[in-house]
Amino acid sequence: MSGGPYSRERRRASLKGFGYLALIGGPAAVLVSLVMAFGLWSAGDDDSSFGLRSTVAAGDSLVVNEPDATVVLWATPGDIELGEVSCETRDSSLPMDGAPQEPGAAVQLDDDGAQWVRLNAVEGMQRSVTCSGPGMTEFGYAADAEVDQDRGAWFFGVFGVLVTGAGLLARRLTRNSSGRP
């Protein structure tokens, strides 16, 4: 190769190398998105991912300012009866759905080993909530790990398709006039 660092041959070789890398990385990102989407790998399966953003004593008002996220309300101790718990905002009462996809109540452990039971998932919440019930000592909210995982799967899928397309374009632009790479 001659003609300096910005010669046509060097640019062509760089573009060809990008094409090869993109044709490997793009499908790999799509594969990661499919694995995440079908639940073969989950970022929220381990207890260390459970992180309450804010907590207050039962009966107190908790300000939730998450307009663009899905949050999950949690209460402790983990053995309270969900049917006796009530959560209300200024203008409405929230239903206690517990864990709709699971046969029993979803229970998580925090860093101190305390059990927290899932009360409800609320999408786009920007108001104060008050929860109370017999035996409940605290309640709080955390990000919904399943929704975060779904967003990650979408990101990897779209990114993978775009990178694969760029790789195919780069390979097409760098092929010889004879049609062979």
GUDO-796943 format. One record per atom (N, C-alpha, C, CB): x, y, z. Coordinates in steps of 0.02 Angstrom, whole numbers, padded with zeros to 5 digits, always signed. Glycine has a CB too. Example, Ala and Ser with C-alpha at 12.3 -4.5 7.8 and 13.67 -1.06 7.14 Angstrom:
2
+00660-00284+00390 +00615-00225+00390 +00660-00165+00390 +00565-00224+00452 +00642-00112+00354 +00684-00053+00357 +00645+00002+00394 +00704-00030+00286 
This chain:
181
+00042-00059+00000 +00000+00000+00000 +00044+00062+00000 -00048+00000+00061 +00028+00107-00044 +00066+00169-00047 +00018+00227-00050 +00114+00170-00107 +00045+00287-00048 +00002+00345-00054 -00015+00377+00012 -00061+00326-00088 +00018+00358+00066 +00008+00391+00130 -00047+00358+00171 -00009+00462+00119 -00058+00387+00231 -00105+00356+00278 -00178+00362+00256 -00097+00388+00346 -00193+00408+00211 -00263+00418+00190 -00274+00397+00117 -00283+00491+00199 -00234+00351+00095 -00240+00329+00026 -00305+00290+00017 -00179+00287+00005 -00323+00283-00046 -00385+00246-00062 -00380+00174-00040 -00398+00249-00138 -00322+00144-00047 -00313+00074-00027 -00322+00064+00048 -00244+00049-00049 -00295+00110+00087 -00301+00105+00160 -00373+00116+00183 -00253+00155+00194 -00406+00165+00153 -00476+00177+00170 -00518+00116+00152 -00503+00240+00135 -00504+00087+00095 -00541+00029+00073 -00528-00030+00120 -00522+00010+00001 -00467-00039+00141 -00451-00094+00187 -00484-00083+00255 -00374-00099+00196 -00486-00021+00278 -00519-00006+00342 -00594-00020+00337 -00507+00067+00362 -00625+00001+00282 -00696-00010+00272 -00711-00085+00267 -00721+00027+00210 -00667-00121+00233 -00675-00194+00227 -00670-00227+00295 -00623-00223+00178 -00622-00205+00336 -00615-00232+00404 -00677-00217+00447 -00553-00204+00438 -00703-00155+00441 -00764-00138+00477 -00821-00184+00455 -00783-00065+00465 -00825-00197+00389 -00878-00240+00364 -00875-00309+00395 -00873-00246+00289 -00815-00338+00400 -00809-00404+00432 -00829-00401+00506 -00736-00429+00425 -00805-00351+00541 -00822-00346+00613 -00897-00335+00623 -00783-00288+00645 -00927-00294+00581 -00999-00280+00587 -01040-00342+00571 -01019-00223+00540 -01016-00383+00525 -01053-00444+00508 -01045-00498+00562 -01030-00471+00441 -00999-00489+00607 -00993-00534+00664 -01031-00504+00724 -00918-00546+00682 -01019-00439+00738 -01049-00407+00797 -01123-00395+00791 -01015-00342+00808 -01148-00379+00732 -01219-00366+00723 -01262-00426+00739 -01232-00343+00653 -01249-00483+00707 -01289-00543+00725 -01279-00564+00798 -01270-00600+00679 -01220-00552+00826 -01210-00569+00897 -01256-00527+00941 -01136-00558+00917 -01263-00462+00925 -01308-00419+00964 -01380-00441+00955 -01299-00346+00942 -01400-00462+00895 -01468-00488+00885 -01478-00551+00925 -01481-00501+00810 -01428-00594+00928 -01433-00656+00968 -01441-00639+01042 -01370-00700+00958 -01404-00590+01067 -01411-00569+01137 -01482-00543+01150 -01359-00515+01155 -01509-00505+01103 -01577-00478+01113 -01628-00535+01115 -01595-00428+01056 -01620-00585+01073 -01667-00641+01073 -01662-00681+01138 -01654-00687+01013 -01601-00690+01163 -01592-00726+01226 -01626-00688+01283 -01517-00736+01241 -01618-00621+01283 -01650-00580+01335 -01726-00580+01327 -01623-00508+01332 -01750-00575+01266 -01822-00571+01254 -01858-00636+01274 -01836-00555+01181 -01827-00692+01262 -01859-00756+01278 -01843-00780+01349 -01837-00809+01229 -01809-00738+01388 -01799-00753+01458 -01747-00806+01473 -01862-00773+01488 -01704-00822+01424 -01652-00872+01436 -01598-00844+01481 -01622-00895+01370 -01592-00777+01483 -01547-00743+01529 -01585-00683+01556 -01479-00722+01494 -01582-00674+01620 -01620-00619+01650 -01575-00578+01696 -01680-00646+01689 -01577-00513+01687 -01538-00469+01729 -01569-00463+01798 -01531-00400+01698 -01632-00484+01807 -01666-00475+01870 -01675-00538+01912 -01731-00445+01858 -01641-00592+01894 -01652-00654+01931 -01617-00657+01998 -01629-00711+01889 -01561-00623+02006 -01526-00628+02069 -01549-00575+02118 -01450-00622+02058 -01545-00592+02182 -01569-00546+02233 -01530-00481+02237 -01568-00580+02300 -01468-00481+02212 -01428-00420+02217 -01455-00365+02172 -01355-00436+02198 -01497-00382+02122 -01524-00330+02078 -01583-00293+02110 -01546-00361+02012 -01609-00319+02166 -01665-00287+02200 -01639-00227+02239 -01703-00337+02247 -01657-00169+02218 -01634-00109+02252 -01690-00059+02260 -01577-00078+02213 -01712-00049+02321 -01765+00000+02334 -01737+00070+02325 -01795-00010+02404 -01773+00111+02290 -01751+00180+02279 -01770+00225+02337 -01781+00208+02216 -01826+00210+02369 -01849+00252+02425 -01898+00211+02468 -01882+00317+02400 -01894+00220+02534 -01940+00186+02579 -01965+00235+02632 -01907+00125+02612 -02024+00221+02659 -02052+00259+02715 -02090+00211+02760 -02099+00317+02690 -02107+00233+02819 -02146+00192+02866 -02217+00184+02839 -02147+00224+02936 -02248+00128+02855 -02316+00115+02834 -02362+00171+02859 -02341+00047+02860 -02406+00194+02815 -02452+00248+02833 -02426+00317+02815 -02467+00246+02905 -02360+00323+02803 -02331+00387+02782 -02339+00395+02707 -02257+00392+02803 -02327+00455+02683 -02332+00471+02613 -02264+00463+02579 -02360+00542+02602 -02262+00426+02524 -02201+00415+02485 -02208+00451+02419 -02187+00339+02475 -02161+00495+02403 -02163+00531+02339 -02126+00489+02287 -02132+00602+02346 -02162+00471+02234 -02134+00433+02178 -02132+00479+02118 -02175+00367+02164 -02073+00495+02095 -02065+00540+02038 -02028+00503+01982 -02026+00604+02058 -02064+00458+01949 -02036+00418+01894 -02085+00420+01836 -02023+00344+01917 -02090+00477+01800 -02141+00483+01748 -02130+00438+01687 -02145+00554+01725 -02068+00418+01674 -02053+00379+01614 -02035+00307+01629 -01997+00411+01576 -02044+00283+01690 -02023+00216+01708 -02079+00178+01741 -01962+00218+01753 -02074+00112+01739 -02120+00070+01777 -02088+00055+01844 -02137+00004+01738 -02125+00069+01897 -02099+00056+01964 -02142+00003+01998 -02097+00121+02006 -02112-00033+02045 -02147-00084+02083 -02149-00062+02155 -02114-00154+02075 -02209-00063+02185 -02216-00048+02256 -02203-00112+02296 -02286-00019+02272 -02164-00107+02350 -02146-00163+02392 -02161-00146+02465 -02071-00182+02384 -02176-00197+02505 -02190-00187+02577 -02153-00240+02617 -02267-00189+02591 -02138-00223+02679 -02107-00270+02725 -02148-00274+02788 -02033-00250+02741 -02151-00329+02822 -02117-00392+02810 -02149-00430+02753 -02117-00434+02873 -02113-00480+02728 -02134-00517+02669 -02192-00564+02680 -02078-00555+02644 -02216-00572+02742 -02271-00619+02754 -02338-00584+02767 -02254-00664+02812 -02344-00520+02750 -02407-00486+02761 -02459-00511+02710 -02398-00409+02754 -02522-00504+02727 -02577-00526+02684 -02593-00471+02634 -02639-00546+02726 -02584-00484+02569 -02595-00433+02518 -02667-00408+02516 -02575-00459+02450 -02714-00452+02533 -02784-00432+02531 -02802-00379+02582 -02827-00492+02541 -02761-00372+02634 -02775-00323+02686 -02735-00258+02678 -02760-00353+02754 -02693-00255+02626 -02652-00195+02614 -02689-00149+02566 -02583-00215+02585 -02686-00085+02581 -02716-00036+02535 -02665+00019+02521 -02780-00005+02566 -02661+00039+02458 -02618+00094+02436 -02662+00144+02399 -02560+00068+02390 -02651+00207+02416 -02693+00260+02387 -02650+00319+02366 -02747+00282+02435 -02671+00351+02313 -02644+00416+02294 -02696+00468+02313 -02626+00420+02216 -02682+00529+02298 -02729+00582+02315 -02796+00573+02282 -02700+00650+02297 -02797+00545+02220 -02859+00541+02183 -02883+00470+02168 -02851+00577+02119 -02845+00418+02187 -02869+00350+02172 -02839+00299+02219 -02851+00332+02099 -02868+00240+02217 -02844+00183+02256 -02810+00135+02207 -02902+00148+02295 -02752+00109+02227 -02715+00063+02183 -02732-00009+02200 -02639+00076+02189 -02746-00051+02151 -02759-00122+02165 -02693-00157+02182 -02793-00156+02104 -02698-00206+02226 -02640-00246+02244 -02639-00308+02201 -02641-00264+02320 -02597-00308+02149 -02596-00366+02104 -02543-00417+02124 -02584-00344+02034 -02500-00400+02172 -02448-00446+02194 -02402-00463+02137 -02478-00510+02222 -02396-00526+02119 -02355-00549+02064 -02400-00586+02015 -02296-00594+02088 -02425-00552+01963 -02475-00583+01919 -02450-00645+01883 -02497-00533+01869 -02385-00651+01868 -02361-00709+01831 -02340-00767+01877 -02303-00689+01788 -02341-00757+01942 -02318-00808+01988 -02377-00835+02029 -02263-00780+02035 -02372-00899+02050 -02427-00929+02088 -02438-00898+02157 -02416-01002+02096 -02386-00874+02188 -02392-00843+02254 -02365-00773+02253 -02354-00885+02307 -02357-00745+02311 -02330-00677+02316 -02256-00677+02300 -02343-00647+02386 -02233-00625+02263 -02162-00618+02248 -02128-00587+02308 -02151-00575+02183 -02076-00620+02332 -02039-00596+02390 -01966-00587+02372 -02047-00645+02451 -01937-00532+02391 -01866-00517+02379 -01833-00503+02446 -01858-00458+02331 -01768-00513+02448 -01728-00496+02507 -01687-00433+02491 -01682-00554+02528 -01685-00386+02539 -01643-00328+02530 -01572-00344+02556 -01672-00266+02566 -01528-00295+02555 -01459-00305+02576 -01453-00325+02649 -01419-00243+02563 -01502-00306+02691 -01501-00322+02762 -01535-00389+02778 -01534-00267+02802 -01561-00423+02727 -01594-00487+02737 -01668-00482+02752 -01561-00523+02792 -01697-00423+02751 -01768-00414+02764 -01808-00436+02703 -01785-00341+02783 -01865-00468+02713 -01908-00489+02659 -01957-00434+02639 -01947-00553+02678 -01963-00423+02574 -02009-00373+02547 -02055-00409+02499 -01971-00315+02511 -02120-00395+02503 -02169-00426+02460 -02192-00375+02407 -02230-00453+02501 -02201-00399+02346 -02222-00356+02291 -02295-00339+02298 -02208-00390+02222 -02310-00274+02294 -02380-00251+02300 -02411-00239+02232 -02383-00188+02341 -02377-00198+02190 -02408-00176+02129 -02354-00146+02083 -02464-00125+02143 -02366-00150+02018 -02323-00115+01969 -02362-00057+01941 -02301-00163+01912 -02332+00001+01940 -02365+00062+01917 -02321+00092+01862 -02376+00113+01975 -02352+00109+01806 -02315+00137+01751 -02321+00213+01750 -02339+00108+01684 -02266+00247+01744 -02265+00320+01739 -02297+00355+01797 -02300+00340+01677 -02269+00348+01856 -02299+00376+01916 -02262+00440+01938 -02299+00324+01973 -02300+00492+01952 -02272+00555+01974 -02318+00586+02026 -02262+00603+01913 -02322+00553+02083 -02366+00577+02137 -02347+00543+02202 -02441+00563+02120 -02382+00560+02255 -02368+00529+02320 -02417+00472+02332 -02371+00580+02377 -02392+00420+02365 -02430+00360+02379 -02427+00347+02454 -02404+00298+02339 -02483+00323+02482 -02485+00302+02552 -02510+00230+02553 -02532+00350+02594 -02471+00187+02585 -02490+00116+02592 -02492+00098+02666 -02441+00070+02553 -02542+00056+02683 -02547+00033+02752 -02582-00034+02753 -02585+00084+02796 -02573-00069+02809 -02604-00134+02817 -02580-00165+02882 -02588-00180+02758 -02618-00213+02908 -02598-00245+02971 -02530-00280+02966 -02651-00296+02992 -02486-00263+03010 -02420-00294+03012 -02368-00261+02967 -02426-00364+02995 -02389-00218+02922 -02341-00186+02877 -02301-00134+02915 -02377-00153+02817 -02235-00136+02908 -02193-00087+02943 -02166-00034+02896 -02136-00123+02976 -02149-00052+02834 -02123-00005+02785 -02148-00022+02716 -02046-00004+02786 -02145+00027+02671 -02157+00014+02601 -02112+00060+02561 -02231+00023+02581 -02100+00042+02499 -02057+00081+02456 -02066+00061+02383 -01983+00073+02476 -02022+00087+02341 -02027+00069+02270 -01958+00056+02241 -02062+00125+02231 -01958+00016+02188 -01897-00001+02152 -01914-00003+02078 -01868-00071+02175 -01863+00000+02036 -01873-00005+01964 -01896-00076+01947 -01809+00013+01925 -01937-00082+01896 -01960-00148+01873 -01906-00179+01829 -02028-00142+01835 -01872-00231+01854 -01817-00262+01818 -01840-00293+01753 -01784-00315+01862 -01901-00319+01749 -01925-00350+01688 -01933-00298+01633 -01991-00385+01700 -01958-00239+01649 -01966-00187+01598 -01897-00164+01575 -02007-00128+01626 -01850-00156+01622 -01782-00136+01603 -01751-00187+01557 -01739-00126+01666 -01763-00251+01570 -01736-00304+01528 -01767-00302+01459 -01746-00372+01560 -01832-00288+01454 -01865-00284+01389 -01836-00226+01349 -01940-00275+01397 -01823-00170+01381 -01793-00114+01346 -01723-00131+01321 -01789-00053+01392 -01686-00168+01361 -01619-00190+01340 -01623-00237+01280 -01583-00224+01397 -01671-00282+01279 -01679-00328+01223 -01695-00289+01159 -01735-00379+01238 -01739-00240+01164 -01755-00199+01106 -01693-00162+01081 -01811-00149+01122 -01655-00133+01128 -01595-00096+01109 -01546-00140+01071 -01561-00066+01170 -01531-00200+01099 -01484-00245+01066 -01510-00268+00998 -01469-00305+01111 -01574-00280+00993 -01603-00302+00930 -01597-00249+00875 -01675-00320+00939 -01617-00188+00891 -01614-00134+00841 -01541-00118+00825 -01650-00070+00868 -01498-00115+00875 -01427-00102+00864 -01397-00156+00820 -01390-00098+00932 -01413-00218+00833 -01385-00273+00794 -01406-00271+00721 -01407-00339+00824 -01469-00254+00709 -01493-00250+00640 -01458-00192+00604 -01570-00241+00638 -01452-00135+00637 -01419-00078+00605 -01346-00092+00590 -01425-00016+00649 -01310-00123+00637 -01239-00138+00626 -01232-00190+00571 -01207-00164+00692 -01276-00239+00569 -01273-00290+00515 -01285-00257+00447 -01325-00345+00527 -01333-00212+00443 -01345-00175+00381 -01285-00134+00360 -01406-00131+00389 -01253-00100+00408 -01193-00061+00392 -01137-00107+00369 -01171-00020+00454 -01132-00165+00399 -01080-00213+00378 -01093-00238+00307 -01078-00272+00425 -01156-00253+00291 -01172-00275+00222 -01157-00220+00172 -01245-00296+00218 -01173-00158+00190 -01159-00101+00145 -01083-00093+00136 -01190-00036+00174 -01046-00098+00190 -00973-00092+00185 -00943-00146+00142 -00941-00094+00255 -00968-00207+00148 -00942-00262+00107 -00959-00250+00033 -00972-00331+00131 -01019-00224+00021 -01038-00211-00048 -00995-00156-00079 -01112-00191-00052 -00980-00105-00041 -00940-00050-00067 -00867-00069-00078 -00943+00008-00019 -00843-00119-00043 -00772-00137-00049 -00759-00198-00093 -00745-00150+00020 -00810-00226-00122 -00797-00284-00165 -00765-00260-00230 -00861-00324-00179 -00728-00305-00261 -00694-00289-00324 -00745-00283-00379 -00641-00342-00342 -00725-00252-00433 -00770-00244-00490 -00788-00311-00520 -00739-00199-00543 -00747-00362-00507 -00763-00429-00533 -00818-00463-00492 -00700-00472-00533 -00838-00432-00436 -00891-00460-00395 -00865-00506-00341 -00938-00497-00438 -00800-00515-00334 -00771-00557-00283 -00741-00514-00228 -00718-00606-00313 -00745-00536-00164 -00717-00495-00111 -00642-00493-00111 -00739-00522-00045 
